[in-house]
């Protein structure tokens, strides 16, 4: 894989960096959170007008025809600014799941509005018992005259407080199951946010961003709300989670970069015993450790992108879990060390560095935490070893 950016990719990355530096400094972000805003309409319009919402969507549906790399470039810069707008939830997770699940006609009907920012769609897949993974799913959709009736509860719906509609995962009966264990399959439904029987509760997260809990109590949707063909739901959800996890990992790499920059600057100006504390060798060693963790995390992100480009589905699934665990742990370490090197000021709400640690903590809980993904990788390795021994 070529990791050198071409001119268009460099321009894309630079445009997001300029927005963060000019319009989304720490004071502006703090004011936005204190105002109670969950998504600035002005900022969302900026995302749309610059093509960030459309970057990885097909040109046929109003997108720019980009790839996962374009998403990663955008997310990395947004991570530097701790942007709370629901780019991850709406523009990546939901949009990519929809792209993978929908028929061509459904793409034509739904994707252009997501690309131009006129609508927001949130993916409601996570449930309390699944711990951020695609399964198990308790939500079910029962056939009814002219459509389906949905019942269930979805948690930690990213972008759910501002969404016009939800992309809901539910188990539906299979017409002719092969066995008793194959009686239902995962399907995806587009459900309007104002549908009778649907309620959502806003959930403020520790880092200043928001999610939603969505309850579906006998929500009726017409038959055309069902996305795609039978047997494609789980693969489409995996595709969306892959893009979402990669974007989240890129966010954390950006957050680590900014934490190291802020900390290095602080060590230059903070004086003790008449000299800058950055001259103390022990603190230099800790900064070196932080920089090393950042580079390992960045390399892991590159490995994920390379595997997506050329690896098998099994390899991609394994590397996604490895990246989620490694980058999540690295981010908590680097951002935590940033607080330590700032001393008492790093613990205050009025200072920036502690907010990067909060984002790292919240990010660990999204899409499954590090412990869960490490166990998935270990289980996969054990299975591979067992199959090798049998052969």
N, C-alpha and C positions, 0 to 999 in steps of 0.2 A: 504494500500500500504506500502511495506517495503522501507523505505528511507535510509537504510544502504546499502552502496555500497558493491558489492562482489569484489573479488580480481581482476577480469578482468576489471570491471568498474573503480576501483581505479587506475589500471595501465593505463587505457585509459586517465583518467583525469590527472594523473601525467605526462604522455608523452606530452600532450598539454601544461601543465604548464612549463615543462622544455624547450620546444621550445620557448615559449614567453619570459621566463627569459633569455635564452641564446642567441637567434637569433632575438628577436623582441623588444628590449628595445626602449625607447623613441627616442634615437639618431638614431638608425637604421631605425625606422619608419619614422622619419623626413627626413632622407636622401632618402628613397624610394619615398616619396611624392615629394620632390624637384626634383628628377630625371625625374619626369613625368610618372613614371610607374603606371599602373593601376592594375597590378597583376604580382608579381614576379614569373617567371617560376620556379626558384629554390625553392621558398616556396611552390608553388603548387605541385611540385614533392614530397616535404616533406609531404604535406598533404596526397598525394596518397600512398606513401610508408609506412606511418604509419597507413594506413587504415581508416583515418578520413573521407575520401570521401565515403567510402564503408560501414561505420559503421551501418547505418540503412537501407541498401539495402539487398534484399534476397540473400542467399548463391547461389541459382540457377543461378543468374545473376552476379556473381562475388563479391557479397557483403559479409558482416560478419554476417548478420542475426540479427542485433541489433534492438533496439526500439527507441522510442522518447527520452527516458531517456539518451541514449548514445549521441544523438544529443545535448541534453541540456548540458551534461557534457562538450562536446567539445566547444560549443558556449560560455559557461560561462567563460572558460579559455581564449578563443580568445577575449572576451570582456575586460578582464583585460589588454590585450596588445593593444586594439584598432586596431586590425588587419584589414587592408583594402582589403585583398584578398576576392574575392566574394564567400566565403563559404556559407553565408546565401542565396544569390541569386541562385547560381548554384548547390551546393551540397545538399541543403535542399529544398528550395522552388520549383525549377524546377524538381529536381530528384524525390521528393515525389509526386508531381502532376502527373508526367509521370508514376510513379509506380502505382498510383491509377487509371489512365485513360486508360493505354495501355492494349491491349490483351496480352496473354502469348507470342505469336510470336513477337509482337512489343517490349515487355520487353527484350526478348532474343537478339533482334537486336540492342537495344539502351542503355540499362542499363550498360553492361560491360564496355563500353568506358567511361561512367561517373564515374564508380567505380574506374577505374585505372587512371583517370585524363587525358586521351588522348584527350577527348573532353569536351567542356563546353556547357551546354544548359541553356538558361535563359527563365524565364516565363514572357511573355508579356501579362499581363491581365489588368493592371490598365489604366483607362482612366480619362480624366479631370473631367467628370461629375459624376464619381463614387466615388471620394474621397478616394480611396484605398480599396473599397469594391468590391465584385465580380460583382455587377450589379449597374446601367444599363450599357449595352454594345452597343456601336454604330457600332463597327466593324462588318462587315457582310461577309459571304462567299457564293457566288452565284455558283450554279452548272454550269459546263462547260464540254464540251466533254473530257472525260478522267480524270476529276478532278474538282477543284474548283478555283474560282478567289476571292482573299481577298482584301478588301479595308477598311482602317481605320487608326487611330493613337493611339499608346500606349505610356504612359508616365511612368517615374520612373521605368524603367525596370532594376532591380538589377542584376548586372553581365552582363548587355547587351553590354557593350563596348568590352568585350573579348569573347563573345559567338560565337561558331561555327554555332549554329542554335537557333531558338526561338520556344518556345511552345506558340502558339498564341491562344487566346480565340476569338471566333467569333460566331455570330448568323447565324444558317443555317435553311432553310425552313424545315418544317415537312411535310412528304409526305401526311399524312391523319390527319390533325388537328381536334381535337374534337370540337373546337369552333373558332370563329374569333380571340379570344385572345390567342390561342395556335398555332399561325402560324409559330413560330420559336423557336429553342432551342439552348442553349449554347453547342458548341462543341470545341474540341481542335485539333490544327493542328501543325505538325512539319514543320517549314519553314527554309530552309538553309539561313544563313546570307548573302550569295552572290546571292540570288535569284533575277532575274530581277524585278525591280519595288519596291524592299525593300531598304530603306535607314535608317540609324541610325545616330543620333547626340549625341555625348558624353556630358553628363551633370555632371560637377563637383559639388559635394555636400559639404556642409559647414564643414563637419568633415574630409575632405580629401579623402573620398571614391568617387566612381563614379557610375552613373546610365546612362541610355540611353533613348532617345526618338526614337521610331521606327515607321516609316511611311510605310504603305502598300498601294501602288498605283497600283492596278490591278495585284497583285502577283498571278501567277498561280502555284498551287501545284497539284501533281497527287493524285488520289483517295486514295492511300495507305498512304498519309500523314495525313489522318484523323485518330485520335486515338480512340480506344475503340468502344463501342456499343452505339446506340441511347439511350438518357435518362441518361447517366452516367457522362456527362461533368461537371455539377454543383457540384455534389458530389465529383468528383475528385479534382476540384478546391478548394472546402472547405477543403479537406484533406491536400492539399499542403499548404494552408494558415494557417491551424491549426499548422502544423509543423513549418512553417516559423515564426509565431507569438510566439510560445513557444521558439524557438531558439533566437529570438530577445529579448524576456523577460530575458532569461538566460544571454545573452550578457550584458544587463543593470545591472543585479545583479552583474556580474563580474566587471563591470565598477564602480559600487558603492563600492564594496569591495576595489578595488584598490585606489579609491579616498580617502576613509577613512584612508587607510594605509599611503598614501602619506601625507595626511594632519596631521595625528598624528605624523609622523616623523618630519614634519616641525615645529610643535608646540613645539617639544622637543629641537630643535636647535636654533630657532628664539628667541632672547632675547630682552627684553625691561625693562628699569629700573634695569638692572643688573640681571634679572632672566628670565628663559624660560617662554614664554607666555602660554605654556601649563599648568602652575601652576595657571593661572587665572580661578576662578570658573565659570565666565560667559562663557568662551570658552569651558570649560569642559562640561557645560550644552548643548552647541550647538553640541559638538561632540556626546553627549549622544542621542540627538534628531536625528542626522544623523544615528547612529547605530540602533536606534529604527525603523526608516524608512526602513533601509536595511532589518531588520529581518521581518518586515511586508511584504515587497516585496518578500523575499525569501519564506515565508509561502504561499503567493499567488501563486507563481510558483509551489510549492508542491501541492497546491490545484488543480491547473490546471492539473498536471500530474496524480493525483489521479482520477479526473473526467474523463480524457481520458481513464483511465483503466477500470472504472466501471460505468460511467454515460451514460445516454441516449444522442442521438444526440442533442436534445434541450438543455439539461443541459450543454453539452460540448460547444455548441455555446454561451451560456450565460456566462460561466466561461471564455472563451477565451476573450470576450469583457471586462469582469471585470478585468482580468489580464492585458490586454493591457492598460487599463486606469489607474489602480492603480500603476503598476510598472513603466509606463512611467512618471507619475507625481512624484513618489518617486525618480526616477533617476534625474529628473531636479532639485528637491529640494536638494538632497544630493550633487550632483555635483556642483550646484550653491553655496551651503554653503561652499564647498571646496574652491571655488574661494574667497569667502568673508573672510575666515579664513587665507588665504594666503596674503590678502591685494593686493597691487599694482602688485606684481610679478605674482599673479594668472591671471592677465589680459594679460600677454605677450605671444606671439607666442612661445617663446623659453622655456616656462615652461609647464610642462605636465598637470597640473590639469585643465586648461581651455579647453583642448581638450576633456576631458571626458564630460564636459558640452555640447560641440558642438555635440558629438555623441548622447547625450540624446535628444537634440533638433531635430536632424535629425530623430532619431528613433521614435519620437512622430508623425512625418508626414508619416511614412511608415505603410502600412496596415490600415490606418485610425487613426486619432488622438484621444486623450483621450475624448474630448467633444463628438465626434461622437459615440464612443463606449459606453459612459455613456448614451447617448440618446437611443441607441439600447437596453441597459439593462432596462432602464425605460419603454420603449415601450413594452418590453416583459412582465414586471411585471404588467403593466396596463392591458394588454390583459389577463393575467392569472387571475387577480382579476375580470375582467369583466365576464370571463367564470365561475368563482366560484359563482358570484352573480346570474347568469342566472340559474345555477344548483340548 
